Amino acid sequence: MKTNRYSSAVTSLLVAITYFLTYLVIALCWVGAEYCFEGVVIPSHIDSFANALLAFYITRDIVRRERKYRSRRCGDSNDI
């Protein structure tokens, strides 16, 4: 017996929330590290780009692992 799956809208919302929170954590850690090493925080566009890229890759890995775990748990063969 298969469990109920999330609708695509709920899944998209969860991925968006995961991305936002990951971006926020990376940004805070980035600013903290920049302050510790340089003593001053100078915001730039490259920092935002690097944060967005890192958050994208981390969120993608989280979603892949969650789908893989769910497919093993539910007995599906739709591995990514």
PDB file with SEQRES, HELIX, SHEET and CRYST1 records, atoms N, CA, C and O in Angstrom:
SEQRES   1 A   80  MET LYS THR ASN ARG TYR SER SER ALA VAL THR SER LEU          
SEQRES   2 A   80  LEU VAL ALA ILE THR TYR PHE LEU THR TYR LEU VAL ILE          
SEQRES   3 A   80  ALA LEU CYS TRP VAL GLY ALA GLU TYR CYS PHE GLU GLY          
SEQRES   4 A   80  VAL VAL ILE PRO SER HIS ILE ASP SER PHE ALA ASN ALA          
SEQRES   5 A   80  LEU LEU ALA PHE TYR ILE THR ARG ASP ILE VAL ARG ARG          
SEQRES   6 A   80  GLU ARG LYS TYR ARG SER ARG ARG CYS GLY ASP SER ASN          
SEQRES   7 A   80  ASP ILE                                                      
HELIX    1 AA1 SER A    8  GLU A   38  1                                  31    
HELIX    2 AA2 HIS A   45  CYS A   74  1                                  30    
CRYST1    1.000    1.000    1.000  90.00  90.00  90.00 P 1           1          
ATOM      1  N   MET A   1       0.838  -1.176   0.000  1.00  0.00           N  
ATOM      2  CA  MET A   1       0.000   0.000   0.000  1.00  0.00           C  
ATOM      3  C   MET A   1       0.882   1.239   0.000  1.00  0.00           C  
ATOM      4  O   MET A   1       1.779   1.384   0.830  1.00  0.00           O  
ATOM      5  N   LYS A   2       0.611   2.119  -0.939  1.00  0.00           N  
ATOM      6  CA  LYS A   2       1.420   3.324  -1.058  1.00  0.00           C  
ATOM      7  C   LYS A   2       0.853   4.432  -0.181  1.00  0.00           C  
ATOM      8  O   LYS A   2      -0.355   4.531   0.035  1.00  0.00           O  
ATOM      9  N   THR A   3       1.763   5.255   0.315  1.00  0.00           N  
ATOM     10  CA  THR A   3       1.323   6.392   1.127  1.00  0.00           C  
ATOM     11  C   THR A   3       0.940   7.545   0.208  1.00  0.00           C  
ATOM     12  O   THR A   3       1.332   7.574  -0.959  1.00  0.00           O  
ATOM     13  N   ASN A   4       0.178   8.486   0.734  1.00  0.00           N  
ATOM     14  CA  ASN A   4      -0.209   9.656  -0.047  1.00  0.00           C  
ATOM     15  C   ASN A   4       1.012  10.513  -0.311  1.00  0.00           C  
ATOM     16  O   ASN A   4       1.840  10.740   0.571  1.00  0.00           O  
ATOM     17  N   ARG A   5       1.105  10.981  -1.534  1.00  0.00           N  
ATOM     18  CA  ARG A   5       2.216  11.853  -1.885  1.00  0.00           C  
ATOM     19  C   ARG A   5       1.761  13.300  -1.817  1.00  0.00           C  
ATOM     20  O   ARG A   5       0.574  13.612  -1.908  1.00  0.00           O  
ATOM     21  N   TYR A   6       2.744  14.168  -1.653  1.00  0.00           N  
ATOM     22  CA  TYR A   6       2.428  15.596  -1.661  1.00  0.00           C  
ATOM     23  C   TYR A   6       1.986  16.012  -3.060  1.00  0.00           C  
ATOM     24  O   TYR A   6       2.428  15.444  -4.059  1.00  0.00           O  
ATOM     25  N   SER A   7       1.125  16.993  -3.115  1.00  0.00           N  
ATOM     26  CA  SER A   7       0.782  17.547  -4.419  1.00  0.00           C  
ATOM     27  C   SER A   7       1.964  18.358  -4.917  1.00  0.00           C  
ATOM     28  O   SER A   7       2.852  18.708  -4.139  1.00  0.00           O  
ATOM     29  N   SER A   8       1.980  18.655  -6.198  1.00  0.00           N  
ATOM     30  CA  SER A   8       3.124  19.368  -6.763  1.00  0.00           C  
ATOM     31  C   SER A   8       3.247  20.784  -6.190  1.00  0.00           C  
ATOM     32  O   SER A   8       4.356  21.298  -6.050  1.00  0.00           O  
ATOM     33  N   ALA A   9       2.126  21.410  -5.862  1.00  0.00           N  
ATOM     34  CA  ALA A   9       2.182  22.758  -5.288  1.00  0.00           C  
ATOM     35  C   ALA A   9       2.824  22.737  -3.904  1.00  0.00           C  
ATOM     36  O   ALA A   9       3.636  23.603  -3.580  1.00  0.00           O  
ATOM     37  N   VAL A  10       2.462  21.757  -3.097  1.00  0.00           N  
ATOM     38  CA  VAL A  10       3.038  21.652  -1.753  1.00  0.00           C  
ATOM     39  C   VAL A  10       4.516  21.314  -1.850  1.00  0.00           C  
ATOM     40  O   VAL A  10       5.328  21.851  -1.097  1.00  0.00           O  
ATOM     41  N   THR A  11       4.867  20.429  -2.770  1.00  0.00           N  
ATOM     42  CA  THR A  11       6.270  20.072  -2.948  1.00  0.00           C  
ATOM     43  C   THR A  11       7.080  21.282  -3.391  1.00  0.00           C  
ATOM     44  O   THR A  11       8.185  21.504  -2.895  1.00  0.00           O  
ATOM     45  N   SER A  12       6.546  22.057  -4.310  1.00  0.00           N  
ATOM     46  CA  SER A  12       7.242  23.256  -4.769  1.00  0.00           C  
ATOM     47  C   SER A  12       7.411  24.258  -3.635  1.00  0.00           C  
ATOM     48  O   SER A  12       8.455  24.900  -3.514  1.00  0.00           O  
ATOM     49  N   LEU A  13       6.393  24.386  -2.815  1.00  0.00           N  
ATOM     50  CA  LEU A  13       6.477  25.295  -1.676  1.00  0.00           C  
ATOM     51  C   LEU A  13       7.537  24.830  -0.684  1.00  0.00           C  
ATOM     52  O   LEU A  13       8.302  25.646  -0.170  1.00  0.00           O  
ATOM     53  N   LEU A  14       7.591  23.538  -0.412  1.00  0.00           N  
ATOM     54  CA  LEU A  14       8.600  23.017   0.509  1.00  0.00           C  
ATOM     55  C   LEU A  14      10.008  23.208  -0.041  1.00  0.00           C  
ATOM     56  O   LEU A  14      10.927  23.524   0.714  1.00  0.00           O  
ATOM     57  N   VAL A  15      10.188  23.023  -1.332  1.00  0.00           N  
ATOM     58  CA  VAL A  15      11.501  23.246  -1.940  1.00  0.00           C  
ATOM     59  C   VAL A  15      11.873  24.726  -1.861  1.00  0.00           C  
ATOM     60  O   VAL A  15      13.026  25.061  -1.589  1.00  0.00           O  
ATOM     61  N   ALA A  16      10.908  25.612  -2.095  1.00  0.00           N  
ATOM     62  CA  ALA A  16      11.176  27.048  -2.014  1.00  0.00           C  
ATOM     63  C   ALA A  16      11.553  27.458  -0.590  1.00  0.00           C  
ATOM     64  O   ALA A  16      12.474  28.251  -0.396  1.00  0.00           O  
ATOM     65  N   ILE A  17      10.854  26.926   0.391  1.00  0.00           N  
ATOM     66  CA  ILE A  17      11.164  27.233   1.791  1.00  0.00           C  
ATOM     67  C   ILE A  17      12.544  26.701   2.155  1.00  0.00           C  
ATOM     68  O   ILE A  17      13.314  27.379   2.835  1.00  0.00           O  
ATOM     69  N   THR A  18      12.858  25.487   1.704  1.00  0.00           N  
ATOM     70  CA  THR A  18      14.175  24.906   1.964  1.00  0.00           C  
ATOM     71  C   THR A  18      15.268  25.764   1.346  1.00  0.00           C  
ATOM     72  O   THR A  18      16.297  26.018   1.972  1.00  0.00           O  
ATOM     73  N   TYR A  19      15.035  26.216   0.092  1.00  0.00           N  
ATOM     74  CA  TYR A  19      16.026  27.069  -0.578  1.00  0.00           C  
ATOM     75  C   TYR A  19      16.210  28.377   0.188  1.00  0.00           C  
ATOM     76  O   TYR A  19      17.341  28.807   0.419  1.00  0.00           O  
ATOM     77  N   PHE A  20      15.120  29.003   0.579  1.00  0.00           N  
ATOM     78  CA  PHE A  20      15.214  30.281   1.287  1.00  0.00           C  
ATOM     79  C   PHE A  20      15.971  30.132   2.600  1.00  0.00           C  
ATOM     80  O   PHE A  20      16.848  30.940   2.905  1.00  0.00           O  
ATOM     81  N   LEU A  21      15.643  29.118   3.371  1.00  0.00           N  
ATOM     82  CA  LEU A  21      16.321  28.922   4.656  1.00  0.00           C  
ATOM     83  C   LEU A  21      17.797  28.583   4.465  1.00  0.00           C  
ATOM     84  O   LEU A  21      18.647  29.038   5.231  1.00  0.00           O  
ATOM     85  N   THR A  22      18.101  27.780   3.441  1.00  0.00           N  
ATOM     86  CA  THR A  22      19.498  27.458   3.149  1.00  0.00           C  
ATOM     87  C   THR A  22      20.255  28.710   2.741  1.00  0.00           C  
ATOM     88  O   THR A  22      21.385  28.928   3.178  1.00  0.00           O  
ATOM     89  N   TYR A  23      19.633  29.537   1.901  1.00  0.00           N  
ATOM     90  CA  TYR A  23      20.255  30.793   1.481  1.00  0.00           C  
ATOM     91  C   TYR A  23      20.516  31.700   2.687  1.00  0.00           C  
ATOM     92  O   TYR A  23      21.578  32.315   2.793  1.00  0.00           O  
ATOM     93  N   LEU A  24      19.549  31.774   3.583  1.00  0.00           N  
ATOM     94  CA  LEU A  24      19.689  32.614   4.770  1.00  0.00           C  
ATOM     95  C   LEU A  24      20.840  32.135   5.662  1.00  0.00           C  
ATOM     96  O   LEU A  24      21.636  32.947   6.136  1.00  0.00           O  
ATOM     97  N   VAL A  25      20.928  30.842   5.887  1.00  0.00           N  
ATOM     98  CA  VAL A  25      21.997  30.300   6.735  1.00  0.00           C  
ATOM     99  C   VAL A  25      23.364  30.544   6.092  1.00  0.00           C  
ATOM    100  O   VAL A  25      24.312  30.941   6.769  1.00  0.00           O  
ATOM    101  N   ILE A  26      23.457  30.302   4.778  1.00  0.00           N  
ATOM    102  CA  ILE A  26      24.736  30.529   4.099  1.00  0.00           C  
ATOM    103  C   ILE A  26      25.116  32.009   4.164  1.00  0.00           C  
ATOM    104  O   ILE A  26      26.277  32.344   4.403  1.00  0.00           O  
ATOM    105  N   ALA A  27      24.146  32.886   3.952  1.00  0.00           N  
ATOM    106  CA  ALA A  27      24.438  34.324   3.997  1.00  0.00           C  
ATOM    107  C   ALA A  27      24.926  34.750   5.378  1.00  0.00           C  
ATOM    108  O   ALA A  27      25.880  35.519   5.493  1.00  0.00           O  
ATOM    109  N   LEU A  28      24.274  34.254   6.420  1.00  0.00           N  
ATOM    110  CA  LEU A  28      24.701  34.610   7.779  1.00  0.00           C  
ATOM    111  C   LEU A  28      26.087  34.065   8.095  1.00  0.00           C  
ATOM    112  O   LEU A  28      26.904  34.759   8.700  1.00  0.00           O  
ATOM    113  N   CYS A  29      26.355  32.840   7.694  1.00  0.00           N  
ATOM    114  CA  CYS A  29      27.692  32.269   7.920  1.00  0.00           C  
ATOM    115  C   CYS A  29      28.745  33.001   7.106  1.00  0.00           C  
ATOM    116  O   CYS A  29      29.858  33.229   7.579  1.00  0.00           O  
ATOM    117  N   TRP A  30      28.385  33.373   5.871  1.00  0.00           N  
ATOM    118  CA  TRP A  30      29.313  34.104   4.999  1.00  0.00           C  
ATOM    119  C   TRP A  30      29.678  35.447   5.616  1.00  0.00           C  
ATOM    120  O   TRP A  30      30.851  35.818   5.654  1.00  0.00           O  
ATOM    121  N   VAL A  31      28.676  36.175   6.099  1.00  0.00           N  
ATOM    122  CA  VAL A  31      28.922  37.488   6.712  1.00  0.00           C  
ATOM    123  C   VAL A  31      29.741  37.324   7.992  1.00  0.00           C  
ATOM    124  O   VAL A  31      30.648  38.114   8.253  1.00  0.00           O  
ATOM    125  N   GLY A  32      29.428  36.312   8.785  1.00  0.00           N  
ATOM    126  CA  GLY A  32      30.196  36.073  10.008  1.00  0.00           C  
ATOM    127  C   GLY A  32      31.645  35.739   9.722  1.00  0.00           C  
ATOM    128  O   GLY A  32      32.547  36.230  10.401  1.00  0.00           O  
ATOM    129  N   ALA A  33      31.871  34.906   8.719  1.00  0.00           N  
ATOM    130  CA  ALA A  33      33.248  34.545   8.366  1.00  0.00           C  
ATOM    131  C   ALA A  33      33.997  35.750   7.798  1.00  0.00           C  
ATOM    132  O   ALA A  33      35.177  35.950   8.088  1.00  0.00           O  
ATOM    133  N   GLU A  34      33.305  36.546   6.991  1.00  0.00           N  
ATOM    134  CA  GLU A  34      33.928  37.735   6.419  1.00  0.00           C  
ATOM    135  C   GLU A  34      34.313  38.724   7.521  1.00  0.00           C  
ATOM    136  O   GLU A  34      35.367  39.356   7.456  1.00  0.00           O  
ATOM    137  N   TYR A  35      33.466  38.850   8.516  1.00  0.00           N  
ATOM    138  CA  TYR A  35      33.766  39.754   9.635  1.00  0.00           C  
ATOM    139  C   TYR A  35      34.946  39.230  10.451  1.00  0.00           C  
ATOM    140  O   TYR A  35      35.811  39.999  10.869  1.00  0.00           O  
ATOM    141  N   CYS A  36      34.974  37.916  10.675  1.00  0.00           N  
ATOM    142  CA  CYS A  36      36.064  37.331  11.472  1.00  0.00           C  
ATOM    143  C   CYS A  36      37.407  37.469  10.768  1.00  0.00           C  
ATOM    144  O   CYS A  36      38.405  37.807  11.405  1.00  0.00           O  
ATOM    145  N   PHE A  37      37.449  37.213   9.463  1.00  0.00           N  
ATOM    146  CA  PHE A  37      38.719  37.222   8.750  1.00  0.00           C  
ATOM    147  C   PHE A  37      39.172  38.612   8.329  1.00  0.00           C  
ATOM    148  O   PHE A  37      40.363  38.918   8.379  1.00  0.00           O  
ATOM    149  N   GLU A  38      38.228  39.461   7.914  1.00  0.00           N  
ATOM    150  CA  GLU A  38      38.614  40.764   7.397  1.00  0.00           C  
ATOM    151  C   GLU A  38      38.367  41.897   8.385  1.00  0.00           C  
ATOM    152  O   GLU A  38      38.961  42.968   8.253  1.00  0.00           O  
ATOM    153  N   GLY A  39      37.501  41.680   9.372  1.00  0.00           N  
ATOM    154  CA  GLY A  39      37.216  42.709  10.349  1.00  0.00           C  
ATOM    155  C   GLY A  39      36.160  43.696   9.915  1.00  0.00           C  
ATOM    156  O   GLY A  39      35.730  44.532  10.709  1.00  0.00           O  
ATOM    157  N   VAL A  40      35.734  43.616   8.675  1.00  0.00           N  
ATOM    158  CA  VAL A  40      34.713  44.521   8.151  1.00  0.00           C  
ATOM    159  C   VAL A  40      33.909  43.754   7.103  1.00  0.00           C  
ATOM    160  O   VAL A  40      34.438  42.872   6.425  1.00  0.00           O  
ATOM    161  N   VAL A  41      32.648  44.093   6.979  1.00  0.00           N  
ATOM    162  CA  VAL A  41      31.784  43.447   5.995  1.00  0.00           C  
ATOM    163  C   VAL A  41      31.479  44.449   4.892  1.00  0.00           C  
ATOM    164  O   VAL A  41      30.863  45.489   5.126  1.00  0.00           O  
ATOM    165  N   ILE A  42      31.922  44.116   3.691  1.00  0.00           N  
ATOM    166  CA  ILE A  42      31.646  44.942   2.519  1.00  0.00           C  
ATOM    167  C   ILE A  42      30.786  44.109   1.573  1.00  0.00           C  
ATOM    168  O   ILE A  42      31.299  43.207   0.910  1.00  0.00           O  
ATOM    169  N   PRO A  43      29.489  44.397   1.499  1.00  0.00           N  
ATOM    170  CA  PRO A  43      28.622  43.587   0.636  1.00  0.00           C  
ATOM    171  C   PRO A  43      28.947  43.810  -0.842  1.00  0.00           C  
ATOM    172  O   PRO A  43      29.266  44.921  -1.265  1.00  0.00           O  
ATOM    173  N   SER A  44      28.858  42.742  -1.602  1.00  0.00           N  
ATOM    174  CA  SER A  44      29.102  42.843  -3.040  1.00  0.00           C  
ATOM    175  C   SER A  44      28.167  41.885  -3.765  1.00  0.00           C  
ATOM    176  O   SER A  44      27.544  41.018  -3.152  1.00  0.00           O  
ATOM    177  N   HIS A  45      28.079  42.054  -5.063  1.00  0.00           N  
ATOM    178  CA  HIS A  45      27.203  41.204  -5.869  1.00  0.00           C  
ATOM    179  C   HIS A  45      27.734  39.774  -5.954  1.00  0.00           C  
ATOM    180  O   HIS A  45      26.946  38.834  -6.062  1.00  0.00           O  
ATOM    181  N   ILE A  46      29.041  39.597  -5.908  1.00  0.00           N  
ATOM    182  CA  ILE A  46      29.604  38.255  -6.005  1.00  0.00           C  
ATOM    183  C   ILE A  46      29.247  37.426  -4.771  1.00  0.00           C  
ATOM    184  O   ILE A  46      29.076  36.211  -4.863  1.00  0.00           O  
ATOM    185  N   ASP A  47      29.136  38.087  -3.621  1.00  0.00           N  
ATOM    186  CA  ASP A  47      28.714  37.374  -2.408  1.00  0.00           C  
ATOM    187  C   ASP A  47      27.296  36.836  -2.570  1.00  0.00           C  
ATOM    188  O   ASP A  47      27.022  35.686  -2.228  1.00  0.00           O  
ATOM    189  N   SER A  48      26.411  37.652  -3.082  1.00  0.00           N  
ATOM    190  CA  SER A  48      25.026  37.219  -3.289  1.00  0.00           C  
ATOM    191  C   SER A  48      24.948  36.099  -4.309  1.00  0.00           C  
ATOM    192  O   SER A  48      24.186  35.148  -4.135  1.00  0.00           O  
ATOM    193  N   PHE A  49      25.734  36.207  -5.376  1.00  0.00           N  
ATOM    194  CA  PHE A  49      25.746  35.164  -6.402  1.00  0.00           C  
ATOM    195  C   PHE A  49      26.267  33.851  -5.843  1.00  0.00           C  
ATOM    196  O   PHE A  49      25.697  32.792  -6.106  1.00  0.00           O  
ATOM    197  N   ALA A  50      27.346  33.914  -5.075  1.00  0.00           N  
ATOM    198  CA  ALA A  50      27.908  32.697  -4.475  1.00  0.00           C  
ATOM    199  C   ALA A  50      26.921  32.080  -3.487  1.00  0.00           C  
ATOM    200  O   ALA A  50      26.775  30.858  -3.448  1.00  0.00           O  
ATOM    201  N   ASN A  51      26.247  32.900  -2.694  1.00  0.00           N  
ATOM    202  CA  ASN A  51      25.242  32.393  -1.754  1.00  0.00           C  
ATOM    203  C   ASN A  51      24.107  31.704  -2.491  1.00  0.00           C  
ATOM    204  O   ASN A  51      23.679  30.619  -2.097  1.00  0.00           O  
ATOM    205  N   ALA A  52      23.615  32.324  -3.556  1.00  0.00           N  
ATOM    206  CA  ALA A  52      22.513  31.738  -4.320  1.00  0.00           C  
ATOM    207  C   ALA A  52      22.932  30.420  -4.953  1.00  0.00           C  
ATOM    208  O   ALA A  52      22.158  29.462  -4.954  1.00  0.00           O  
ATOM    209  N   LEU A  53      24.141  30.357  -5.490  1.00  0.00           N  
ATOM    210  CA  LEU A  53      24.621  29.133  -6.120  1.00  0.00           C  
ATOM    211  C   LEU A  53      24.796  28.014  -5.095  1.00  0.00           C  
ATOM    212  O   LEU A  53      24.378  26.881  -5.333  1.00  0.00           O  
ATOM    213  N   LEU A  54      25.406  28.326  -3.969  1.00  0.00           N  
ATOM    214  CA  LEU A  54      25.575  27.314  -2.922  1.00  0.00           C  
ATOM    215  C   LEU A  54      24.229  26.827  -2.393  1.00  0.00           C  
ATOM    216  O   LEU A  54      24.043  25.628  -2.184  1.00  0.00           O  
ATOM    217  N   ALA A  55      23.298  27.740  -2.177  1.00  0.00           N  
ATOM    218  CA  ALA A  55      21.973  27.349  -1.695  1.00  0.00           C  
ATOM    219  C   ALA A  55      21.258  26.472  -2.710  1.00  0.00           C  
ATOM    220  O   ALA A  55      20.565  25.527  -2.330  1.00  0.00           O  
ATOM    221  N   PHE A  56      21.415  26.769  -4.000  1.00  0.00           N  
ATOM    222  CA  PHE A  56      20.794  25.943  -5.038  1.00  0.00           C  
ATOM    223  C   PHE A  56      21.337  24.524  -5.000  1.00  0.00           C  
ATOM    224  O   PHE A  56      20.564  23.565  -5.009  1.00  0.00           O  
ATOM    225  N   TYR A  57      22.664  24.376  -4.958  1.00  0.00           N  
ATOM    226  CA  TYR A  57      23.250  23.041  -4.969  1.00  0.00           C  
ATOM    227  C   TYR A  57      22.916  22.251  -3.703  1.00  0.00           C  
ATOM    228  O   TYR A  57      22.657  21.050  -3.775  1.00  0.00           O  
ATOM    229  N   ILE A  58      22.921  22.904  -2.563  1.00  0.00           N  
ATOM    230  CA  ILE A  58      22.586  22.216  -1.319  1.00  0.00           C  
ATOM    231  C   ILE A  58      21.118  21.798  -1.314  1.00  0.00           C  
ATOM    232  O   ILE A  58      20.794  20.683  -0.907  1.00  0.00           O  
ATOM    233  N   THR A  59      20.230  22.684  -1.765  1.00  0.00           N  
ATOM    234  CA  THR A  59      18.807  22.346  -1.829  1.00  0.00           C  
ATOM    235  C   THR A  59      18.558  21.217  -2.810  1.00  0.00           C  
ATOM    236  O   THR A  59      17.755  20.325  -2.536  1.00  0.00           O  
ATOM    237  N   ARG A  60      19.235  21.241  -3.949  1.00  0.00           N  
ATOM    238  CA  ARG A  60      19.092  20.156  -4.930  1.00  0.00           C  
ATOM    239  C   ARG A  60      19.500  18.812  -4.330  1.00  0.00           C  
ATOM    240  O   ARG A  60      18.827  17.803  -4.544  1.00  0.00           O  
ATOM    241  N   ASP A  61      20.596  18.800  -3.584  1.00  0.00           N  
ATOM    242  CA  ASP A  61      21.028  17.557  -2.942  1.00  0.00           C  
ATOM    243  C   ASP A  61      20.043  17.103  -1.879  1.00  0.00           C  
ATOM    244  O   ASP A  61      19.781  15.907  -1.751  1.00  0.00           O  
ATOM    245  N   ILE A  62      19.494  18.036  -1.115  1.00  0.00           N  
ATOM    246  CA  ILE A  62      18.500  17.685  -0.100  1.00  0.00           C  
ATOM    247  C   ILE A  62      17.274  17.057  -0.750  1.00  0.00           C  
ATOM    248  O   ILE A  62      16.771  16.041  -0.270  1.00  0.00           O  
ATOM    249  N   VAL A  63      16.791  17.649  -1.835  1.00  0.00           N  
ATOM    250  CA  VAL A  63      15.604  17.126  -2.523  1.00  0.00           C  
ATOM    251  C   VAL A  63      15.892  15.753  -3.117  1.00  0.00           C  
ATOM    252  O   VAL A  63      15.054  14.856  -3.027  1.00  0.00           O  
ATOM    253  N   ARG A  64      17.055  15.576  -3.718  1.00  0.00           N  
ATOM    254  CA  ARG A  64      17.412  14.267  -4.290  1.00  0.00           C  
ATOM    255  C   ARG A  64      17.467  13.177  -3.216  1.00  0.00           C  
ATOM    256  O   ARG A  64      16.944  12.078  -3.397  1.00  0.00           O  
ATOM    257  N   ARG A  65      18.106  13.505  -2.105  1.00  0.00           N  
ATOM    258  CA  ARG A  65      18.204  12.502  -1.037  1.00  0.00           C  
ATOM    259  C   ARG A  65      16.832  12.190  -0.437  1.00  0.00           C  
ATOM    260  O   ARG A  65      16.549  11.042  -0.096  1.00  0.00           O  
ATOM    261  N   GLU A  66      15.985  13.210  -0.309  1.00  0.00           N  
ATOM    262  CA  GLU A  66      14.646  12.990   0.233  1.00  0.00           C  
ATOM    263  C   GLU A  66      13.827  12.096  -0.703  1.00  0.00           C  
ATOM    264  O   GLU A  66      13.120  11.198  -0.244  1.00  0.00           O  
ATOM    265  N   ARG A  67      13.920  12.340  -1.997  1.00  0.00           N  
ATOM    266  CA  ARG A  67      13.195  11.501  -2.960  1.00  0.00           C  
ATOM    267  C   ARG A  67      13.718  10.075  -2.968  1.00  0.00           C  
ATOM    268  O   ARG A  67      12.948   9.120  -3.070  1.00  0.00           O  
ATOM    269  N   LYS A  68      15.026   9.941  -2.859  1.00  0.00           N  
ATOM    270  CA  LYS A  68      15.623   8.611  -2.818  1.00  0.00           C  
ATOM    271  C   LYS A  68      15.175   7.859  -1.567  1.00  0.00           C  
ATOM    272  O   LYS A  68      14.843   6.675  -1.633  1.00  0.00           O  
ATOM    273  N   TYR A  69      15.168   8.549  -0.431  1.00  0.00           N  
ATOM    274  CA  TYR A  69      14.718   7.941   0.820  1.00  0.00           C  
ATOM    275  C   TYR A  69      13.242   7.562   0.737  1.00  0.00           C  
ATOM    276  O   TYR A  69      12.845   6.473   1.152  1.00  0.00           O  
ATOM    277  N   ARG A  70      12.431   8.479   0.191  1.00  0.00           N  
ATOM    278  CA  ARG A  70      11.002   8.215   0.085  1.00  0.00           C  
ATOM    279  C   ARG A  70      10.720   7.035  -0.853  1.00  0.00           C  
ATOM    280  O   ARG A  70       9.826   6.233  -0.584  1.00  0.00           O  
ATOM    281  N   SER A  71      11.475   6.926  -1.946  1.00  0.00           N  
ATOM    282  CA  SER A  71      11.249   5.829  -2.879  1.00  0.00           C  
ATOM    283  C   SER A  71      11.623   4.494  -2.237  1.00  0.00           C  
ATOM    284  O   SER A  71      10.958   3.488  -2.481  1.00  0.00           O  
ATOM    285  N   ARG A  72      12.659   4.472  -1.436  1.00  0.00           N  
ATOM    286  CA  ARG A  72      13.021   3.235  -0.729  1.00  0.00           C  
ATOM    287  C   ARG A  72      11.981   2.871   0.313  1.00  0.00           C  
ATOM    288  O   ARG A  72      11.647   1.701   0.494  1.00  0.00           O  
ATOM    289  N   ARG A  73      11.474   3.889   0.996  1.00  0.00           N  
ATOM    290  CA  ARG A  73      10.490   3.660   2.056  1.00  0.00           C  
ATOM    291  C   ARG A  73       9.150   3.202   1.495  1.00  0.00           C  
ATOM    292  O   ARG A  73       8.490   2.350   2.089  1.00  0.00           O  
ATOM    293  N   CYS A  74       8.741   3.760   0.355  1.00  0.00           N  
ATOM    294  CA  CYS A  74       7.447   3.425  -0.222  1.00  0.00           C  
ATOM    295  C   CYS A  74       7.514   2.275  -1.219  1.00  0.00           C  
ATOM    296  O   CYS A  74       6.480   1.781  -1.668  1.00  0.00           O  
ATOM    297  N   GLY A  75       8.716   1.850  -1.567  1.00  0.00           N  
ATOM    298  CA  GLY A  75       8.849   0.736  -2.493  1.00  0.00           C  
ATOM    299  C   GLY A  75       8.761   1.133  -3.947  1.00  0.00           C  
ATOM    300  O   GLY A  75       8.550   0.274  -4.803  1.00  0.00           O  
ATOM    301  N   ASP A  76       8.916   2.415  -4.255  1.00  0.00           N  
ATOM    302  CA  ASP A  76       8.891   2.856  -5.654  1.00  0.00           C  
ATOM    303  C   ASP A  76      10.252   2.627  -6.270  1.00  0.00           C  
ATOM    304  O   ASP A  76      11.254   2.478  -5.570  1.00  0.00           O  
ATOM    305  N   SER A  77      10.275   2.601  -7.580  1.00  0.00           N  
ATOM    306  CA  SER A  77      11.549   2.447  -8.283  1.00  0.00           C  
ATOM    307  C   SER A  77      11.905   3.702  -9.057  1.00  0.00           C  
ATOM    308  O   SER A  77      12.629   3.625 -10.049  1.00  0.00           O  
ATOM    309  N   ASN A  78      11.411   4.861  -8.625  1.00  0.00           N  
ATOM    310  CA  ASN A  78      11.671   6.129  -9.303  1.00  0.00           C  
ATOM    311  C   ASN A  78      12.829   6.864  -8.669  1.00  0.00           C  
ATOM    312  O   ASN A  78      12.669   7.985  -8.186  1.00  0.00           O  
ATOM    313  N   ASP A  79      13.989   6.245  -8.666  1.00  0.00           N  
ATOM    314  CA  ASP A  79      15.172   6.906  -8.113  1.00  0.00           C  
ATOM    315  C   ASP A  79      15.646   7.984  -9.060  1.00  0.00           C  
ATOM    316  O   ASP A  79      15.521   7.868 -10.279  1.00  0.00           O  
ATOM    317  N   ILE A  80      16.190   9.028  -8.480  1.00  0.00           N  
ATOM    318  CA  ILE A  80      16.743  10.108  -9.300  1.00  0.00           C  
ATOM    319  C   ILE A  80      18.237   9.949  -9.347  1.00  0.00           C  
ATOM    320  O   ILE A  80      18.923  10.749  -9.983  1.00  0.00           O  
TER     321      ILE A  80                                                      
END                                                                             
